[in-house]
């Protein structure tokens, strides 16, 4: 017997999406970590790295991966170009799912059994359709449970009269649409699933329409690249599964138990939280959860560090309580900063000096992006923005985007002006070295 025949076949399916999510984030967002780096940081073992990378390569085209070697180390990163890659290819990672043969075969056998009949069938009639030929060990309770799951998913209809339940395949709404309506629907979904913060449902629907065209209408749909999307960060989709669980908990007013991995920590932490609000930083593609724990102040969690979410008991939280918890803390938050007890907001005054060629553009940019605050016109080339914020450092990236056109004016309550000056000095020193 050869060595190859004794080797166990590699399982390409995903049984723990957290591992895939973690590696995809390091490959896409950073791309500067080698296999050894991740192992030394305690992020992922070398064996896990090899296994998860092999799974990623199974469904991801080589066009999206780039390998580089430096000092005998191999570094892998994922490519991103908003002009070249319109569709979020990371969403395909959710399509990898572990199923047993019994689970997946029963699903199709039930659809086939019901599709052969025009009328609805009882559970007994379905069992008489030789279901056991495909699954000899299948039980009546397993078939009943799977039928109810398919009803919940909208694949089947269930009719109940007294104690008699019948099942039949649900009507397909797409059958009622014309070719033009289907094309318009497809183009609309293609647009909205790329601009919506939560894109996974639209992505699934788009794939369903493509398969429906191909297998039911026998037409291959024309994929048109009509748009290019700015601030479309693919990696924010990696947290969508967690986001949907948190939104479900918020709508049900339920506490959650989070499996949370703190920064630079290899051990998992369990935290009981009342989730209140989810915030997306669209300029960085990062999700944050604002919640209430046993701590007197509101707590902020980076969603990318949440590995699992468990629903806990319902909490008494009316709309007034909800608004009071968030309103006072977040009304002057540039992104996610909250005010602790005794803290006050800080006032920032920024002088913008513009030349005539950029006057309208930069003035409108400030008006559009400032969220709140007052603009005082000084003359044709200068104006001052006065704004109060919870955290002066949280607004720094936005102010930095204006480069030398923005000058932080002196204030007694903070050192933001000095902080910017020190940053410029460090940058000048670095450039002078070159």
C-alpha positions in Angstrom: 0.0 0.0 0.0 1.4 3.4 -1.0 1.9 6.2 1.4 -0.5 8.4 -0.4 -3.3 6.0 0.0 -2.9 6.0 3.8 -3.1 9.7 4.1 -6.3 11.1 5.4 -8.2 13.1 2.9 -8.1 16.9 3.7 -11.5 18.2 4.9 -12.0 21.4 2.8 -15.2 22.3 4.6 -15.4 25.0 7.3 -16.4 23.9 10.8 -15.1 27.0 12.6 -15.6 30.2 10.7 -13.8 32.3 13.4 -10.5 30.8 12.2 -11.2 31.7 8.6 -12.4 35.2 9.6 -9.3 35.8 11.6 -6.9 34.7 8.9 -8.8 36.6 6.2 -8.6 39.8 8.2 -4.8 39.5 8.6 -4.4 38.7 4.9 -6.7 41.5 3.7 -6.2 44.3 6.1 -2.5 43.9 6.9 -0.8 41.5 4.6 2.5 41.9 6.5 2.4 38.9 8.7 4.1 35.6 7.8 3.1 32.2 9.0 5.8 32.4 11.8 4.7 35.9 12.8 1.1 34.8 13.5 2.4 31.8 15.5 4.8 33.9 17.6 2.0 36.4 18.3 -0.2 33.6 19.6 -2.8 34.5 16.9 -2.8 31.2 15.1 -0.7 28.0 15.1 1.3 27.1 12.1 -0.9 24.0 11.5 -4.1 26.1 11.6 -2.5 28.7 9.3 -1.7 26.0 6.7 -5.2 24.4 7.0 -7.2 27.6 6.8 -5.1 29.0 4.0 -5.7 25.8 2.0 -9.4 26.2 2.5 -9.3 29.9 1.5 -7.4 29.0 -1.7 -10.1 26.4 -2.5 -12.8 29.0 -3.0 -10.8 32.1 -3.7 -9.2 32.7 -7.1 -5.4 33.0 -7.2 -6.0 36.4 -8.9 -6.9 37.8 -5.5 -3.8 36.6 -3.6 -0.3 37.9 -3.9 2.8 36.2 -2.4 6.1 37.8 -1.5 9.3 36.5 0.0 11.5 38.5 2.3 14.3 37.1 4.4 13.2 33.5 3.7 9.7 34.3 5.0 6.6 34.1 2.8 4.0 36.9 3.1 0.6 36.6 1.6 -1.8 39.5 1.1 -5.1 40.0 -0.6 -5.4 42.4 -3.5 -7.9 45.3 -3.5 -8.5 47.8 -6.3 -11.9 49.6 -6.4 -11.5 49.9 -10.2 -10.7 46.3 -10.8 -12.7 44.4 -8.1 -16.3 45.6 -7.9 -17.7 42.6 -6.2 -16.7 41.8 -2.6 -15.0 38.4 -3.0 -14.7 37.9 0.7 -18.4 37.2 0.9 -17.8 33.9 -0.8 -16.2 32.7 2.5 -19.7 32.4 4.0 -20.6 29.9 1.3 -18.2 27.3 2.7 -20.2 25.2 5.2 -19.7 21.8 6.7 -22.6 19.3 6.0 -22.8 15.6 6.6 -23.9 13.4 3.8 -27.1 12.6 5.6 -28.0 16.3 6.1 -27.4 17.4 2.5 -28.9 14.4 0.8 -32.1 14.5 2.8 -32.5 18.2 1.8 -32.6 17.4 -1.9 -34.5 14.1 -1.5 -37.3 15.9 0.3 -37.5 18.5 -2.5 -37.5 15.8 -5.1 -40.3 13.8 -3.3 -42.5 16.9 -3.0 -41.8 18.0 -6.6 -43.1 14.8 -8.1 -46.6 15.5 -6.8 -49.0 18.3 -7.6 -50.8 18.1 -4.3 -49.5 18.5 -0.7 -48.2 15.4 1.1 -48.4 14.3 4.7 -45.4 13.2 6.6 -46.4 9.5 6.2 -46.8 10.0 2.4 -43.4 11.6 2.2 -41.8 8.7 4.1 -43.4 6.2 1.7 -41.5 7.9 -1.1 -38.5 5.7 -0.4 -36.7 8.3 1.6 -34.9 5.6 3.5 -33.2 4.3 0.2 -30.9 7.4 0.3 -30.7 7.5 4.2 -31.2 4.0 5.6 -30.8 5.2 9.2 -33.1 8.2 8.9 -35.9 8.6 11.5 -39.3 10.0 11.2 -38.5 12.8 13.7 -35.5 13.8 11.7 -37.6 14.1 8.5 -40.3 16.0 10.4 -37.7 18.4 11.8 -36.1 19.1 8.4 -39.5 19.7 6.8 -40.2 22.3 9.5 -36.8 23.9 8.9 -37.5 24.2 5.2 -40.9 25.7 6.0 -39.1 28.3 8.1 -36.7 29.1 5.3 -39.7 29.7 2.9 -38.9 26.7 0.7 -42.0 24.7 1.7 -45.6 25.5 2.6 -47.3 23.8 5.6 -51.0 23.3 5.8 -52.6 22.2 9.1 -56.1 20.9 9.6 -56.8 19.5 13.0 -53.9 17.2 13.7 -53.1 16.6 10.1 -50.2 18.4 8.5 -49.3 18.5 4.8 -46.3 19.9 3.0 -45.7 21.2 -0.5 -43.1 23.3 -2.4 -43.7 27.0 -2.0 -44.6 29.2 -4.9 -41.6 30.8 -6.6 -42.1 34.6 -6.8 -39.5 34.8 -9.5 -41.7 32.8 -11.8 -44.1 35.7 -12.0 -41.5 38.2 -13.2 -40.8 39.1 -16.8 -37.2 39.0 -18.2 -37.1 42.8 -18.0 -38.3 42.9 -14.4 -35.7 40.2 -13.5 -32.9 42.2 -15.1 -33.9 45.4 -13.4 -34.2 43.6 -10.1 -30.7 42.1 -10.5 -29.2 45.5 -11.3 -30.9 47.1 -8.3 -29.7 44.4 -6.0 -26.2 44.5 -7.4 -26.1 48.2 -6.6 -27.6 48.1 -3.1 -25.6 45.1 -1.8 -22.4 47.2 -2.6 -23.6 50.4 -0.8 -25.5 48.9 2.1 -23.5 48.5 5.3 -24.8 44.9 5.6 -24.3 43.3 2.2 -24.6 39.6 2.8 -28.4 39.2 2.3 -28.2 41.1 -1.0 -25.2 39.1 -2.1 -27.1 35.8 -1.5 -30.1 37.2 -3.4 -28.0 38.2 -6.3 -26.5 34.7 -6.5 -30.0 33.2 -6.3 -31.1 35.4 -9.3 -28.0 34.3 -11.3 -28.8 30.6 -10.6 -32.5 31.1 -11.4 -31.7 32.7 -14.7 -29.2 29.9 -15.6 -31.2 26.8 -14.5 -34.9 27.9 -14.8 -34.8 30.4 -17.6 -31.8 28.9 -19.4 -30.3 32.3 -19.8 -26.9 33.4 -18.5 -27.4 36.8 -16.9 -25.3 39.7 -18.1 -23.1 41.1 -15.3 -22.6 44.8 -15.9 -20.1 46.9 -14.1 -22.1 50.1 -14.0 -20.6 51.6 -10.8 -17.4 52.1 -9.0 -17.7 52.3 -5.2 -15.7 54.6 -2.9 -15.2 53.6 0.8 -16.3 50.1 -0.1 -14.2 48.2 2.4 -14.5 44.5 1.8 -13.2 43.4 5.2 -16.2 44.9 7.1 -18.3 42.0 5.6 -16.3 39.5 7.7 -18.1 40.6 10.9 -21.6 40.5 9.3 -22.6 37.2 11.0 -21.8 38.8 14.4 -23.6 42.0 13.5 -26.8 40.2 12.6 -26.7 38.4 15.9 -26.2 41.6 17.8 -29.0 43.4 15.9 -31.3 40.5 16.7 -30.5 40.9 20.4 -31.1 44.6 20.3 -34.5 44.2 18.6 -35.5 41.6 21.3 -34.0 43.6 24.1 -31.9 40.7 25.2 -28.6 40.5 27.0 -25.8 38.7 25.3 -22.7 36.8 26.4 -19.8 37.7 24.2 -16.7 35.6 23.6 -14.3 38.6 23.3 -10.6 38.5 22.5 -8.9 41.6 23.9 -6.1 43.4 22.1 -2.7 41.6 22.5 -4.5 38.8 24.5 -4.5 35.2 23.5 -7.1 34.0 26.0 -10.8 34.4 25.5 -12.9 36.6 27.7 -16.6 36.2 28.5 -18.5 39.4 28.9 -22.2 39.9 29.7 -23.5 43.0 27.8 -26.8 44.8 27.1 -26.2 45.8 23.4 -27.5 49.3 22.7 -26.0 50.6 19.4 -23.8 49.4 16.5 -21.6 52.0 14.8 -19.7 51.6 11.5 -16.7 53.7 10.7 -17.2 54.0 7.0 -13.8 55.5 6.4 -12.0 52.5 8.0 -14.6 49.8 7.6 -14.6 49.0 11.3 -17.6 48.0 13.4 -18.1 48.9 17.0 -20.7 47.9 19.7 -21.8 50.3 22.3 -23.2 48.4 25.3 -23.9 48.4 29.1 -22.1 46.1 31.4 -21.7 46.0 35.2 -19.4 49.1 34.8 -21.1 52.4 35.5 -20.0 53.9 32.1 -21.0 52.6 28.7 -18.6 50.1 27.2 -17.2 50.0 23.7 -16.3 46.7 21.9 -14.5 46.3 18.6 -16.7 43.8 16.7 -13.7 42.2 15.0 -12.6 40.8 18.3 -16.0 39.3 19.1 -15.8 35.6 18.2 -19.2 34.3 19.5 -22.5 35.8 20.6 -24.9 33.9 22.9 -28.4 35.3 23.6 -29.2 35.6 27.3 -32.3 36.8 29.2 -34.6 39.7 28.3 -33.9 43.0 30.0 -36.3 45.8 30.9 -35.1 48.6 28.6 -37.7 51.1 27.4 -37.1 53.8 24.8 -36.6 56.5 27.4 -33.9 54.5 29.2 -32.3 53.7 25.8 -32.2 57.3 24.8 -30.9 58.5 28.2 -28.0 56.0 28.1 -27.0 57.0 24.6 -28.0 60.6 24.2 -25.9 62.1 26.9 -22.9 60.1 26.1 -22.9 60.1 22.3 -24.4 63.4 21.3 -20.9 64.9 20.9 -19.1 61.7 19.9 -17.3 62.0 16.6 -17.3 58.2 16.3 -17.6 56.1 19.4 -16.1 58.0 22.3 -18.3 58.3 25.4 -18.1 60.6 28.4 -17.2 59.1 31.8 -18.7 60.5 35.0 -17.4 64.1 35.6 -16.0 64.5 32.1 -16.8 67.5 29.9 -16.7 68.0 26.1 -13.8 69.8 24.6 -14.1 72.7 22.2 -11.9 72.8 19.1 -11.4 75.8 16.9 -10.0 75.2 13.4 -9.0 78.0 11.0 -9.2 77.0 7.3 -7.1 79.0 4.8 -7.9 78.3 1.2 -6.9 79.6 -2.2 -9.6 80.7 -4.7 -9.3 77.5 -6.8 -10.2 75.3 -3.8 -12.6 77.6 -2.0 -15.9 76.1 -3.0 -14.7 72.5 -2.8 -13.2 72.6 0.7 -15.8 74.8 2.2 -18.5 72.4 1.0 -16.5 69.5 2.2 -16.4 71.0 5.7 -20.1 71.8 5.7 -21.0 68.3 4.5 -18.7 66.3 6.9 -18.6 68.4 10.1 -21.7 66.7 11.6 -22.3 69.6 13.9 -20.5 72.8 14.9 -20.5 76.4 13.7 -18.7 78.0 10.7 -17.7 81.6 11.0 -16.7 83.4 7.8 -13.7 85.7 8.3 -13.0 86.9 4.7 -12.9 85.4 1.2 -10.0 83.1 2.0 -10.5 82.2 5.7 -13.2 80.7 8.0 -13.2 79.2 11.4 -15.0 76.0 12.5 -15.9 75.7 16.2 -17.0 72.3 17.3 -17.3 70.4 20.7 -16.4 66.8 20.9 -16.1 64.1 23.6 -12.5 63.1 22.5 -10.2 65.5 20.7 -8.0 62.7 19.3 -10.9 60.9 17.6 -11.4 63.8 15.2 -7.7 64.0 14.3 -7.9 61.8 11.1 -10.6 64.0 9.7 -8.7 67.2 10.5 -5.5 65.6 9.1 -7.2 65.1 5.7 -7.2 68.9 5.1 -3.4 69.0 5.3 -1.9 72.5 5.6 -5.3 74.2 4.8 -6.4 73.5 8.5 -4.8 75.2 11.5 -5.7 74.2 15.1 -6.1 77.4 17.1 -4.8 77.5 20.7 -7.2 76.4 23.5 -6.7 76.2 27.2 -8.7 73.0 27.7 -6.5 70.6 25.6 -3.2 70.2 23.8 -4.4 69.2 20.3 -2.5 72.0 18.6 0.7 70.9 20.3 0.0 67.3 19.4 -0.2 68.1 15.7 2.9 70.2 15.9 4.9 67.3 17.4 3.6 64.9 14.7 4.8 67.3 12.0 8.2 67.5 13.7 8.6 63.7 13.8 7.5 63.4 10.2 10.1 66.1 9.1 12.8 64.3 11.0 12.0 61.0 9.3 12.1 62.6 5.8 15.3 64.4 6.6 17.0 61.0 7.3 16.3 60.1 3.6 
